[in-house]
Amino acid sequence: MIIDTIDRDSLVDIQSVSIDDTLPKDERIRDYIRQIKNPYLYRHGKYVVKIAFADTDVTLEQRLIDYIRAKCAVA
């Protein structure tokens, strides 16, 4: 799916989603999904956000550590 072909107006803006933190965890999750409609494709203001996962055993935490190390490396 190419983001440029998406009708931005059909996507929910995550800034409009409101989570009731008094609800139990399972109900908060269901309510979030009900509001956002598609948690893998939504808007944040003027930006379209697409979430995808790579088929790998490397964790997000490890990717972030590697990124920070690369950015902090002395040239």
N, CA, C and O atoms as a CHARMM CRD file, in Angstrom:
* protein
*
  300
    1    1 MET  N      0.84500  -1.17700   0.00000 PROA 1      0.00000
    2    1 MET  CA     0.00000   0.00000   0.00000 PROA 1      0.00000
    3    1 MET  C      0.88900   1.23900   0.00000 PROA 1      0.00000
    4    1 MET  O      1.76000   1.39000   0.85600 PROA 1      0.00000
    5    2 ILE  N      0.66400   2.10700  -0.95100 PROA 2      0.00000
    6    2 ILE  CA     1.42900   3.33900  -1.06700 PROA 2      0.00000
    7    2 ILE  C      0.66900   4.45500  -0.36000 PROA 2      0.00000
    8    2 ILE  O     -0.49800   4.70900  -0.66100 PROA 2      0.00000
    9    3 ILE  N      1.33500   5.11700   0.58000 PROA 3      0.00000
   10    3 ILE  CA     0.67800   6.14500   1.38400 PROA 3      0.00000
   11    3 ILE  C      0.14400   7.27900   0.52100 PROA 3      0.00000
   12    3 ILE  O     -0.89200   7.85900   0.84500 PROA 3      0.00000
   13    4 ASP  N      0.82800   7.60600  -0.57100 PROA 4      0.00000
   14    4 ASP  CA     0.39700   8.70800  -1.43500 PROA 4      0.00000
   15    4 ASP  C     -0.96400   8.46900  -2.07100 PROA 4      0.00000
   16    4 ASP  O     -1.62100   9.41800  -2.49800 PROA 4      0.00000
   17    5 THR  N     -1.39800   7.21000  -2.13900 PROA 5      0.00000
   18    5 THR  CA    -2.68700   6.90800  -2.77200 PROA 5      0.00000
   19    5 THR  C     -3.84400   6.88300  -1.77700 PROA 5      0.00000
   20    5 THR  O     -4.99800   6.69600  -2.16400 PROA 5      0.00000
   21    6 ILE  N     -3.53500   7.07100  -0.50200 PROA 6      0.00000
   22    6 ILE  CA    -4.55300   7.01100   0.55100 PROA 6      0.00000
   23    6 ILE  C     -5.34400   8.31600   0.59800 PROA 6      0.00000
   24    6 ILE  O     -4.77100   9.39900   0.48700 PROA 6      0.00000
   25    7 ASP  N     -6.64800   8.20800   0.76200 PROA 7      0.00000
   26    7 ASP  CA    -7.49300   9.38300   0.98800 PROA 7      0.00000
   27    7 ASP  C     -7.31400   9.79800   2.44300 PROA 7      0.00000
   28    7 ASP  O     -7.88600   9.18000   3.34100 PROA 7      0.00000
   29    8 ARG  N     -6.52600  10.84000   2.67900 PROA 8      0.00000
   30    8 ARG  CA    -6.20800  11.28000   4.04400 PROA 8      0.00000
   31    8 ARG  C     -7.45900  11.56700   4.86100 PROA 8      0.00000
   32    8 ARG  O     -7.48400  11.32800   6.06800 PROA 8      0.00000
   33    9 ASP  N     -8.48700  12.07300   4.21300 PROA 9      0.00000
   34    9 ASP  CA    -9.71500  12.42000   4.92200 PROA 9      0.00000
   35    9 ASP  C    -10.46100  11.18700   5.43600 PROA 9      0.00000
   36    9 ASP  O    -11.32500  11.30600   6.30500 PROA 9      0.00000
   37   10 SER  N    -10.13700  10.01600   4.91000 PROA 10     0.00000
   38   10 SER  CA   -10.79900   8.79000   5.36700 PROA 10     0.00000
   39   10 SER  C    -10.12800   8.21200   6.61100 PROA 10     0.00000
   40   10 SER  O    -10.65800   7.29400   7.23800 PROA 10     0.00000
   41   11 LEU  N     -8.96400   8.75100   6.96500 PROA 11     0.00000
   42   11 LEU  CA    -8.22100   8.23700   8.11700 PROA 11     0.00000
   43   11 LEU  C     -8.57000   9.01100   9.38200 PROA 11     0.00000
   44   11 LEU  O     -8.85400  10.20800   9.33100 PROA 11     0.00000
   45   12 VAL  N     -8.54700   8.32400  10.50300 PROA 12     0.00000
   46   12 VAL  CA    -8.79000   8.95700  11.79700 PROA 12     0.00000
   47   12 VAL  C     -7.52000   9.66600  12.24300 PROA 12     0.00000
   48   12 VAL  O     -6.42800   9.10700  12.14100 PROA 12     0.00000
   49   13 ASP  N     -7.65500  10.89600  12.73700 PROA 13     0.00000
   50   13 ASP  CA    -6.52400  11.62900  13.30400 PROA 13     0.00000
   51   13 ASP  C     -6.34800  11.15800  14.74400 PROA 13     0.00000
   52   13 ASP  O     -7.25300  11.30400  15.56600 PROA 13     0.00000
   53   14 ILE  N     -5.19800  10.60200  15.03900 PROA 14     0.00000
   54   14 ILE  CA    -4.95200  10.04300  16.37000 PROA 14     0.00000
   55   14 ILE  C     -5.08400  11.09600  17.46100 PROA 14     0.00000
   56   14 ILE  O     -5.32600  10.76200  18.62100 PROA 14     0.00000
   57   15 GLN  N     -4.92700  12.35900  17.09700 PROA 15     0.00000
   58   15 GLN  CA    -5.06200  13.42800  18.08200 PROA 15     0.00000
   59   15 GLN  C     -6.50500  13.57000  18.57900 PROA 15     0.00000
   60   15 GLN  O     -6.75800  14.18500  19.61500 PROA 15     0.00000
   61   16 SER  N     -7.44200  12.99200  17.82800 PROA 16     0.00000
   62   16 SER  CA    -8.84900  13.06500  18.23100 PROA 16     0.00000
   63   16 SER  C     -9.25700  11.87600  19.10600 PROA 16     0.00000
   64   16 SER  O    -10.37000  11.84100  19.63200 PROA 16     0.00000
   65   17 VAL  N     -8.36300  10.91300  19.25800 PROA 17     0.00000
   66   17 VAL  CA    -8.65800   9.72200  20.05200 PROA 17     0.00000
   67   17 VAL  C     -8.45100  10.04800  21.53300 PROA 17     0.00000
   68   17 VAL  O     -7.42900  10.61500  21.92100 PROA 17     0.00000
   69   18 SER  N     -9.41900   9.68400  22.33400 PROA 18     0.00000
   70   18 SER  CA    -9.36300   9.94200  23.77000 PROA 18     0.00000
   71   18 SER  C     -9.47000   8.61200  24.52000 PROA 18     0.00000
   72   18 SER  O    -10.40900   7.84300  24.31500 PROA 18     0.00000
   73   19 ILE  N     -8.50100   8.35900  25.38300 PROA 19     0.00000
   74   19 ILE  CA    -8.46600   7.11100  26.14100 PROA 19     0.00000
   75   19 ILE  C     -8.95300   7.37200  27.56300 PROA 19     0.00000
   76   19 ILE  O     -8.44500   8.25700  28.25100 PROA 19     0.00000
   77   20 ASP  N     -9.92800   6.60300  27.98800 PROA 20     0.00000
   78   20 ASP  CA   -10.44700   6.69700  29.34800 PROA 20     0.00000
   79   20 ASP  C     -9.59500   5.79100  30.23400 PROA 20     0.00000
   80   20 ASP  O     -9.76700   4.57200  30.23700 PROA 20     0.00000
   81   21 ASP  N     -8.67200   6.40000  30.98800 PROA 21     0.00000
   82   21 ASP  CA    -7.75400   5.58300  31.78000 PROA 21     0.00000
   83   21 ASP  C     -8.38100   4.97500  33.03000 PROA 21     0.00000
   84   21 ASP  O     -7.69300   4.31300  33.80800 PROA 21     0.00000
   85   22 THR  N     -9.66500   5.19100  33.22700 PROA 22     0.00000
   86   22 THR  CA   -10.35000   4.52200  34.33800 PROA 22     0.00000
   87   22 THR  C    -10.86400   3.14600  33.93000 PROA 22     0.00000
   88   22 THR  O    -11.24200   2.34600  34.78500 PROA 22     0.00000
   89   23 LEU  N    -10.88100   2.86700  32.63700 PROA 23     0.00000
   90   23 LEU  CA   -11.34400   1.56100  32.15100 PROA 23     0.00000
   91   23 LEU  C    -10.26600   0.51100  32.36900 PROA 23     0.00000
   92   23 LEU  O     -9.08000   0.83900  32.40000 PROA 23     0.00000
   93   24 PRO  N    -10.66300  -0.74800  32.52100 PROA 24     0.00000
   94   24 PRO  CA    -9.67100  -1.83700  32.58000 PROA 24     0.00000
   95   24 PRO  C     -8.89200  -1.90300  31.26200 PROA 24     0.00000
   96   24 PRO  O     -9.37300  -1.45200  30.22300 PROA 24     0.00000
   97   25 LYS  N     -7.69500  -2.46600  31.32000 PROA 25     0.00000
   98   25 LYS  CA    -6.79200  -2.51400  30.16300 PROA 25     0.00000
   99   25 LYS  C     -7.47400  -3.05800  28.91100 PROA 25     0.00000
  100   25 LYS  O     -7.38200  -2.43500  27.85300 PROA 25     0.00000
  101   26 ASP  N     -8.15100  -4.19400  28.99800 PROA 26     0.00000
  102   26 ASP  CA    -8.79100  -4.79900  27.82300 PROA 26     0.00000
  103   26 ASP  C     -9.82800  -3.86600  27.20300 PROA 26     0.00000
  104   26 ASP  O     -9.93300  -3.77700  25.98000 PROA 26     0.00000
  105   27 GLU  N    -10.58200  -3.18100  28.03200 PROA 27     0.00000
  106   27 GLU  CA   -11.59100  -2.25100  27.51900 PROA 27     0.00000
  107   27 GLU  C    -10.94700  -1.01700  26.88600 PROA 27     0.00000
  108   27 GLU  O    -11.44800  -0.49700  25.88900 PROA 27     0.00000
  109   28 ARG  N     -9.83900  -0.54800  27.46400 PROA 28     0.00000
  110   28 ARG  CA    -9.11900   0.59000  26.86000 PROA 28     0.00000
  111   28 ARG  C     -8.62400   0.22500  25.47400 PROA 28     0.00000
  112   28 ARG  O     -8.71500   1.02600  24.54300 PROA 28     0.00000
  113   29 ILE  N     -8.09800  -0.99200  25.33700 PROA 29     0.00000
  114   29 ILE  CA    -7.60400  -1.44800  24.03100 PROA 29     0.00000
  115   29 ILE  C     -8.75400  -1.50500  23.02400 PROA 29     0.00000
  116   29 ILE  O     -8.62800  -1.01200  21.90300 PROA 29     0.00000
  117   30 ARG  N     -9.86700  -2.10400  23.42500 PROA 30     0.00000
  118   30 ARG  CA   -11.03000  -2.19500  22.52200 PROA 30     0.00000
  119   30 ARG  C    -11.53700  -0.80900  22.14100 PROA 30     0.00000
  120   30 ARG  O    -11.87500  -0.56700  20.98200 PROA 30     0.00000
  121   31 ASP  N    -11.59000   0.10000  23.10800 PROA 31     0.00000
  122   31 ASP  CA   -12.06900   1.44800  22.84100 PROA 31     0.00000
  123   31 ASP  C    -11.12500   2.18500  21.89100 PROA 31     0.00000
  124   31 ASP  O    -11.58000   2.90500  21.00200 PROA 31     0.00000
  125   32 TYR  N     -9.82600   2.00900  22.07200 PROA 32     0.00000
  126   32 TYR  CA    -8.83900   2.62900  21.17700 PROA 32     0.00000
  127   32 TYR  C     -9.03400   2.13300  19.74600 PROA 32     0.00000
  128   32 TYR  O     -9.06900   2.92700  18.80700 PROA 32     0.00000
  129   33 ILE  N     -9.16000   0.82800  19.58900 PROA 33     0.00000
  130   33 ILE  CA    -9.34300   0.25500  18.24500 PROA 33     0.00000
  131   33 ILE  C    -10.65500   0.74100  17.63000 PROA 33     0.00000
  132   33 ILE  O    -10.71100   1.04100  16.43800 PROA 33     0.00000
  133   34 ARG  N    -11.70100   0.81600  18.43700 PROA 34     0.00000
  134   34 ARG  CA   -12.98900   1.30800  17.94000 PROA 34     0.00000
  135   34 ARG  C    -12.84000   2.74500  17.42800 PROA 34     0.00000
  136   34 ARG  O    -13.40400   3.09400  16.39100 PROA 34     0.00000
  137   35 GLN  N    -12.09500   3.56400  18.13900 PROA 35     0.00000
  138   35 GLN  CA   -11.93900   4.96200  17.75300 PROA 35     0.00000
  139   35 GLN  C    -11.00300   5.14400  16.56100 PROA 35     0.00000
  140   35 GLN  O    -11.32200   5.89300  15.63800 PROA 35     0.00000
  141   36 ILE  N     -9.86800   4.47800  16.56700 PROA 36     0.00000
  142   36 ILE  CA    -8.85000   4.68400  15.52400 PROA 36     0.00000
  143   36 ILE  C     -9.19400   3.93400  14.23500 PROA 36     0.00000
  144   36 ILE  O     -8.70300   4.28300  13.16200 PROA 36     0.00000
  145   37 LYS  N    -10.02900   2.91500  14.34300 PROA 37     0.00000
  146   37 LYS  CA   -10.47400   2.05800  13.23500 PROA 37     0.00000
  147   37 LYS  C     -9.35300   1.17600  12.69500 PROA 37     0.00000
  148   37 LYS  O     -9.51500  -0.04300  12.65900 PROA 37     0.00000
  149   38 ASN  N     -8.23800   1.73700  12.27900 PROA 38     0.00000
  150   38 ASN  CA    -7.12200   0.95200  11.75900 PROA 38     0.00000
  151   38 ASN  C     -5.84700   1.39400  12.48000 PROA 38     0.00000
  152   38 ASN  O     -5.27800   2.43000  12.13800 PROA 38     0.00000
  153   39 PRO  N     -5.39200   0.62400  13.46900 PROA 39     0.00000
  154   39 PRO  CA    -4.21500   1.04700  14.22800 PROA 39     0.00000
  155   39 PRO  C     -2.91400   1.00500  13.42700 PROA 39     0.00000
  156   39 PRO  O     -1.87700   1.46200  13.90800 PROA 39     0.00000
  157   40 TYR  N     -2.96000   0.46700  12.22700 PROA 40     0.00000
  158   40 TYR  CA    -1.76900   0.39000  11.38500 PROA 40     0.00000
  159   40 TYR  C     -1.71300   1.50600  10.34100 PROA 40     0.00000
  160   40 TYR  O     -0.70000   1.66300   9.66000 PROA 40     0.00000
  161   41 LEU  N     -2.79100   2.27800  10.21000 PROA 41     0.00000
  162   41 LEU  CA    -2.82400   3.36300   9.22900 PROA 41     0.00000
  163   41 LEU  C     -3.76200   4.44900   9.73600 PROA 41     0.00000
  164   41 LEU  O     -4.97500   4.25500   9.80200 PROA 41     0.00000
  165   42 TYR  N     -3.19300   5.58200  10.09100 PROA 42     0.00000
  166   42 TYR  CA    -3.98600   6.68000  10.64100 PROA 42     0.00000
  167   42 TYR  C     -3.26900   8.00400  10.35500 PROA 42     0.00000
  168   42 TYR  O     -2.17800   8.01400   9.78400 PROA 42     0.00000
  169   43 ARG  N     -3.87500   9.09300  10.74500 PROA 43     0.00000
  170   43 ARG  CA    -3.24900  10.40400  10.57600 PROA 43     0.00000
  171   43 ARG  C     -2.77500  10.92800  11.92300 PROA 43     0.00000
  172   43 ARG  O     -3.32100  10.58400  12.97200 PROA 43     0.00000
  173   44 HSD  N     -1.75700  11.76000  11.87000 PROA 44     0.00000
  174   44 HSD  CA    -1.33800  12.58100  13.00300 PROA 44     0.00000
  175   44 HSD  C     -1.19900  13.98400  12.42200 PROA 44     0.00000
  176   44 HSD  O     -0.15900  14.36500  11.88500 PROA 44     0.00000
  177   45 GLY  N     -2.30000  14.74400  12.55200 PROA 45     0.00000
  178   45 GLY  CA    -2.32200  16.06400  11.92100 PROA 45     0.00000
  179   45 GLY  C     -2.29400  15.90900  10.41800 PROA 45     0.00000
  180   45 GLY  O     -3.13600  15.21900   9.84400 PROA 45     0.00000
  181   46 LYS  N     -1.32500  16.55000   9.77300 PROA 46     0.00000
  182   46 LYS  CA    -1.24200  16.48200   8.31000 PROA 46     0.00000
  183   46 LYS  C     -0.45600  15.26600   7.80400 PROA 46     0.00000
  184   46 LYS  O     -0.33900  15.05100   6.59800 PROA 46     0.00000
  185   47 TYR  N      0.07600  14.47900   8.73400 PROA 47     0.00000
  186   47 TYR  CA     0.90100  13.32900   8.35500 PROA 47     0.00000
  187   47 TYR  C      0.11900  12.02300   8.40400 PROA 47     0.00000
  188   47 TYR  O     -0.69700  11.80600   9.30000 PROA 47     0.00000
  189   48 VAL  N      0.38100  11.15600   7.42600 PROA 48     0.00000
  190   48 VAL  CA    -0.17000   9.80500   7.42000 PROA 48     0.00000
  191   48 VAL  C      0.87000   8.89800   8.06200 PROA 48     0.00000
  192   48 VAL  O      2.04700   8.93500   7.70300 PROA 48     0.00000
  193   49 VAL  N      0.42500   8.08000   9.02000 PROA 49     0.00000
  194   49 VAL  CA     1.31000   7.16400   9.73000 PROA 49     0.00000
  195   49 VAL  C      0.92900   5.74400   9.33500 PROA 49     0.00000
  196   49 VAL  O     -0.22800   5.34100   9.45300 PROA 49     0.00000
  197   50 LYS  N      1.92200   4.99000   8.86300 PROA 50     0.00000
  198   50 LYS  CA     1.71000   3.59200   8.50900 PROA 50     0.00000
  199   50 LYS  C      2.64900   2.75100   9.36300 PROA 50     0.00000
  200   50 LYS  O      3.86100   2.96100   9.35100 PROA 50     0.00000
  201   51 ILE  N      2.09500   1.81000  10.09300 PROA 51     0.00000
  202   51 ILE  CA     2.87200   0.93500  10.96300 PROA 51     0.00000
  203   51 ILE  C      3.05400  -0.40700  10.25700 PROA 51     0.00000
  204   51 ILE  O      2.09800  -0.98600   9.74000 PROA 51     0.00000
  205   52 ALA  N      4.29100  -0.88700  10.24300 PROA 52     0.00000
  206   52 ALA  CA     4.58400  -2.18800   9.64700 PROA 52     0.00000
  207   52 ALA  C      5.66100  -2.86800  10.49000 PROA 52     0.00000
  208   52 ALA  O      6.43000  -2.20000  11.18100 PROA 52     0.00000
  209   53 PHE  N      5.70900  -4.16900  10.43200 PROA 53     0.00000
  210   53 PHE  CA     6.67500  -4.93400  11.20300 PROA 53     0.00000
  211   53 PHE  C      7.52700  -5.76900  10.25700 PROA 53     0.00000
  212   53 PHE  O      7.02600  -6.38000   9.31300 PROA 53     0.00000
  213   54 ALA  N      8.82400  -5.78000  10.53500 PROA 54     0.00000
  214   54 ALA  CA     9.74400  -6.59600   9.74700 PROA 54     0.00000
  215   54 ALA  C      9.74100  -8.02000  10.29900 PROA 54     0.00000
  216   54 ALA  O      9.51100  -8.24000  11.48800 PROA 54     0.00000
  217   55 ASP  N      9.99500  -8.96000   9.43100 PROA 55     0.00000
  218   55 ASP  CA    10.08800 -10.36200   9.83600 PROA 55     0.00000
  219   55 ASP  C     11.50600 -10.61900  10.33100 PROA 55     0.00000
  220   55 ASP  O     12.36200 -11.10200   9.59000 PROA 55     0.00000
  221   56 THR  N     11.73800 -10.28400  11.60800 PROA 56     0.00000
  222   56 THR  CA    13.07300 -10.40600  12.18700 PROA 56     0.00000
  223   56 THR  C     12.96700 -10.72900  13.67000 PROA 56     0.00000
  224   56 THR  O     11.92600 -10.51800  14.29200 PROA 56     0.00000
  225   57 ASP  N     14.04300 -11.23600  14.22000 PROA 57     0.00000
  226   57 ASP  CA    14.09800 -11.51400  15.65500 PROA 57     0.00000
  227   57 ASP  C     14.68400 -10.34500  16.44200 PROA 57     0.00000
  228   57 ASP  O     14.71600 -10.38300  17.67200 PROA 57     0.00000
  229   58 VAL  N     15.15000  -9.29900  15.74000 PROA 58     0.00000
  230   58 VAL  CA    15.73000  -8.13800  16.40500 PROA 58     0.00000
  231   58 VAL  C     14.60800  -7.31200  17.01600 PROA 58     0.00000
  232   58 VAL  O     13.60900  -7.02600  16.35600 PROA 58     0.00000
  233   59 THR  N     14.77400  -6.93000  18.27900 PROA 59     0.00000
  234   59 THR  CA    13.73500  -6.17400  18.97500 PROA 59     0.00000
  235   59 THR  C     13.83300  -4.68800  18.65000 PROA 59     0.00000
  236   59 THR  O     14.86800  -4.20600  18.18900 PROA 59     0.00000
  237   60 LEU  N     12.74800  -3.97800  18.89600 PROA 60     0.00000
  238   60 LEU  CA    12.73900  -2.52800  18.73700 PROA 60     0.00000
  239   60 LEU  C     13.77900  -1.90300  19.65600 PROA 60     0.00000
  240   60 LEU  O     14.48500  -0.97200  19.27000 PROA 60     0.00000
  241   61 GLU  N     13.86600  -2.42300  20.86900 PROA 61     0.00000
  242   61 GLU  CA    14.85100  -1.90100  21.82300 PROA 61     0.00000
  243   61 GLU  C     16.26700  -2.00600  21.26000 PROA 61     0.00000
  244   61 GLU  O     17.04900  -1.06200  21.37200 PROA 61     0.00000
  245   62 GLN  N     16.60100  -3.14100  20.66000 PROA 62     0.00000
  246   62 GLN  CA    17.94400  -3.31200  20.09300 PROA 62     0.00000
  247   62 GLN  C     18.15900  -2.37500  18.91300 PROA 62     0.00000
  248   62 GLN  O     19.24000  -1.80700  18.76300 PROA 62     0.00000
  249   63 ARG  N     17.14600  -2.20900  18.08000 PROA 63     0.00000
  250   63 ARG  CA    17.26100  -1.27400  16.94900 PROA 63     0.00000
  251   63 ARG  C     17.51600   0.14900  17.44200 PROA 63     0.00000
  252   63 ARG  O     18.33600   0.86800  16.87000 PROA 63     0.00000
  253   64 LEU  N     16.81300   0.55600  18.50600 PROA 64     0.00000
  254   64 LEU  CA    16.99700   1.89800  19.05100 PROA 64     0.00000
  255   64 LEU  C     18.39500   2.05800  19.64400 PROA 64     0.00000
  256   64 LEU  O     19.02700   3.09800  19.45800 PROA 64     0.00000
  257   65 ILE  N     18.88400   1.04500  20.35300 PROA 65     0.00000
  258   65 ILE  CA    20.23900   1.08700  20.90000 PROA 65     0.00000
  259   65 ILE  C     21.25300   1.23100  19.77800 PROA 65     0.00000
  260   65 ILE  O     22.16200   2.05600  19.86600 PROA 65     0.00000
  261   66 ASP  N     21.10500   0.43200  18.71900 PROA 66     0.00000
  262   66 ASP  CA    22.02100   0.50100  17.57900 PROA 66     0.00000
  263   66 ASP  C     21.98000   1.88000  16.93100 PROA 66     0.00000
  264   66 ASP  O     23.02200   2.42500  16.56300 PROA 66     0.00000
  265   67 TYR  N     20.78200   2.44800  16.78800 PROA 67     0.00000
  266   67 TYR  CA    20.61700   3.77500  16.17700 PROA 67     0.00000
  267   67 TYR  C     21.31900   4.82900  17.02100 PROA 67     0.00000
  268   67 TYR  O     22.05600   5.66000  16.48900 PROA 67     0.00000
  269   68 ILE  N     21.09900   4.80200  18.32600 PROA 68     0.00000
  270   68 ILE  CA    21.69900   5.80300  19.21500 PROA 68     0.00000
  271   68 ILE  C     23.22300   5.67400  19.20900 PROA 68     0.00000
  272   68 ILE  O     23.93800   6.67600  19.17400 PROA 68     0.00000
  273   69 ARG  N     23.70600   4.44700  19.24400 PROA 69     0.00000
  274   69 ARG  CA    25.16400   4.23300  19.18200 PROA 69     0.00000
  275   69 ARG  C     25.74200   4.78400  17.88000 PROA 69     0.00000
  276   69 ARG  O     26.80600   5.40400  17.88200 PROA 69     0.00000
  277   70 ALA  N     25.05100   4.56000  16.78800 PROA 70     0.00000
  278   70 ALA  CA    25.54400   5.06000  15.49400 PROA 70     0.00000
  279   70 ALA  C     25.54900   6.58900  15.45400 PROA 70     0.00000
  280   70 ALA  O     26.46700   7.19600  14.90400 PROA 70     0.00000
  281   71 LYS  N     24.52600   7.20500  16.03700 PROA 71     0.00000
  282   71 LYS  CA    24.42900   8.67000  16.03900 PROA 71     0.00000
  283   71 LYS  C     25.43900   9.29000  16.98900 PROA 71     0.00000
  284   71 LYS  O     25.88600  10.41400  16.76100 PROA 71     0.00000
  285   72 CYS  N     25.80700   8.57900  18.05000 PROA 72     0.00000
  286   72 CYS  CA    26.72700   9.11300  19.06600 PROA 72     0.00000
  287   72 CYS  C     28.17600   8.75900  18.77600 PROA 72     0.00000
  288   72 CYS  O     29.07600   9.22000  19.47900 PROA 72     0.00000
  289   73 ALA  N     28.41400   7.95300  17.75800 PROA 73     0.00000
  290   73 ALA  CA    29.78100   7.53500  17.44400 PROA 73     0.00000
  291   73 ALA  C     30.62200   8.74700  17.03800 PROA 73     0.00000
  292   73 ALA  O     30.16600   9.63000  16.31200 PROA 73     0.00000
  293   74 VAL  N     31.83600   8.76000  17.51600 PROA 74     0.00000
  294   74 VAL  CA    32.75900   9.84900  17.18200 PROA 74     0.00000
  295   74 VAL  C     33.26300   9.63800  15.76500 PROA 74     0.00000
  296   74 VAL  O     33.73700   8.55900  15.41000 PROA 74     0.00000
  297   75 ALA  N     33.15100  10.68800  14.96600 PROA 75     0.00000
  298   75 ALA  CA    33.54500  10.58500  13.55200 PROA 75     0.00000
  299   75 ALA  C     35.03100  10.69700  13.38700 PROA 75     0.00000
  300   75 ALA  O     35.53400  10.63100  12.26500 PROA 75     0.00000
